[in-house]
Amino acid sequence: MAEQKLSLKVSGMMYYMLSNVLLAVSILAAGYFEIFGNWFSLNGAGSNLFVAVLWAVIGVLSGLAYTKYKNKRILYLMYLSLMSVIYFGVLAIGLTCDFSILIVSVILAIGALYKKTDVFYKFSKIALPVLAVILFGNIIKLEDNTIISLISFIVLSVTQYYLAMVENNEFYKVFAPLSTVINATAISLIGETK
C-alpha cells in the first residue's frame, strides 16, 4: 500500500523487506520451540536439514525481492543463501563438514574466476576470505579428513593468488600469503597429530 497507493517507494521496499525478515525469524522461532517436531528443529537430529530449509526460504524471499526491486545488493543475500543451502544440505545428507567446505570453495572459486556474472563475481571475492577463516576453524577441530581440507585449502589458495597477482587486487595481495601460511601450518600440525 505504501508503495502503490501513497507512492512511497523506499518505504514500500522497507516494509516488504521487513516482512521477509519477520517470516524468516518466525520459521527460526518455530524451529527453536520445536513446532515442527523434535527431529526437524534447531536442536534435533534433523537440524542441518532445518537450517538448509530456512536458508532456502531466505533465498526464495531474496529472489522475489530482487525481481521486484532490481537491487543488486539483494543478490548478495540470495547468493549467501545458496551457499548456505549447499553447505547445510551436504551436512544433512550425512557428509562431513569438510566436504561441505570443499563444495562451497569450488563454487566460490569458479565465481571468482568467471567474471561474466558480475554480481556473483563480487560476492565470491567477498566470501572467499570468510570461507578461508571457516576452513581454518574446521582444520583446528581435528575431527575431519585432512586430505579433503587440504584440497579445499589448495582451491582457496590458488584462487586468492590469482586474484592477487593476475587481477592485481590489493586486499588479496596481503590476505593470500597470510591465509596460506596460517592454513598450511594448521594442516601440517594436524598431519603430525593424527
N, C-alpha and C positions, 0 to 999 in steps of 0.2 A: 504494500500500500504506500509506504514512504517513497518508493522509487517510481511507481507508476502514477499514482494519484496526486502526490504532493511534489513530484519532480525533484526529489532529494536523492540523487544517485549514490552519493557517498554513504549517506545514512542507510539507504536500502541495502547496499553491499555489506555494511557493518552488521545490520540485523540478520541478513542471510548467513553471514559467516558465524555470527554468534549462535544462531540456531543450529548450525552444523557442529559447533564445538559442544553445545549442550547435549546434542544427540549422542556424540561420541562419549561424553562424560557419563551420560545415562547408561550406556552399554557397559562402560567400565565399572560403574557402581553396581550394575546387575551382576557382573562377574565377581565383584568383591563380596557382595551379600549372597552369592550362590543362588540367584534367582533361577538360573538355567540348570540347576542341579549341582551336586558336589563335584562331579567329574569335569564338567565344562564350566570351570570358574578360574579365578586367578590363582587359587591355591590347590586346585585339583590336579589329577593326573593328566587332564587334557588342557592344561594351562597354556602350553605353546600353541595349540590349535585355537584356543580362545583369543590369545593375543594376535595371532595371524588374522583371524576373522575381524577383530577390532581394527587392525591396520587396513584391512581390505575395505571396511566401511568408510574409514577416513579417506582412503584413496578414491573411492567412488564419489564421495561428497566433494572432494577436491576437484575431481574431473568435471563434475557438474558445475561447480563454481567457476572453473576455468572456461567452460563452454558458454557460461552466462556473461562473465565479466572480461574475459580475454586478458587477464593479468598474469604475466609470466612468473611472478613470484609465487603464485598459487601452484604452478607446476613443480616448484621445488618440494612442496609438501606432498604432491602426488608421487614424485619420484622417491622421496623418503618412504612413503607408504609402500610403494612397490618393493623397495629393497627390504623393508621390514617384513612384508608378507613372505618374500622368498626366504629370508633368514629364519623366521619362526615356523614357516611351513616345512622347511627342511628338518628343523628340530622336531616338529610334530609327527613326521613320518618315521622317526626313530633314529635318524642320523645324528652325529655329534656336532658340537659347536664348531669344530674346526672345518667340517665340510660346509657348513653354512657360511663361514667367513670366506672360504675358498670360492664358493659360487658367487657371492656378492663382490669379492675383489676382482674376479674375472669380468663380471658385468661392468663394474666401475672402470676397470682398465680399458675395456672396449669403448665405453662412453667418453673417457678422457682422450683417447687416441682418434676417435671418429668425430670430426668437427662439424659434420653436416647437420647434426641435431644440436643446434646452438644452446638451447636451454639445458639439455641433458649433459652436454659437454661442460657447461659451467657448474652444474650440480656435481658432476663427477670430480671436478677439480677441488670442490669444497669438501666432498665426502671422503676423498682418499686419505687425508691426514687423520680424520676421525676413525676410519677403519684401521689405519696403522696403529693407533693407540689401542683400539679394541683388540687387535691381533696381539699386541704386547701383553695386555691383560689376560688374554686366553693362553698365551705361552707360559706365563709365570704361574698359572694354576697347576701345572704339572699333571693335568688329568687327560689331556687329549693327545692325539697322534702327532708326534714331532715331524714326521715326513709331510703330512698334509699342511701343517703350519709352515714348514719350510717352503713348500710350493706357493702358498699364499704370500709369504714374505718375498719370494723372488718376483712374483707377479706385481706386487705393490712397488718393490724397489725399481724394477725396470720401468714401470710407468712413471714413477716420480722422477727418475733420472732423465727420461725422455722429455718430460715437461720442463725440467731444469735446463737441460743442455740444448735440445732442439728448438723448443718454444721460448727459451730464454726467460722463464718465469722466475722472478726474484725470490718469491716465497719458497719455491721448491729448490732453489739453489742452496738455501740454508736447511730446509726441512729434510730433503732427501738423504744427505750424508748423516745427519743426526738420527733419523729414523733407521737407517741401515745399520749404523753402529749399535744402537740400543737393541734392536730386534735380533741382530746377528749374535750379540753377546748373550741375550736371553736364550736363544735356540742352542748355542754351544754349551751353555751351562746345563740346560735340560738334557742334552745328549749325554753329558757326563753323569747326571744324577739318575737316569733311568737304567 
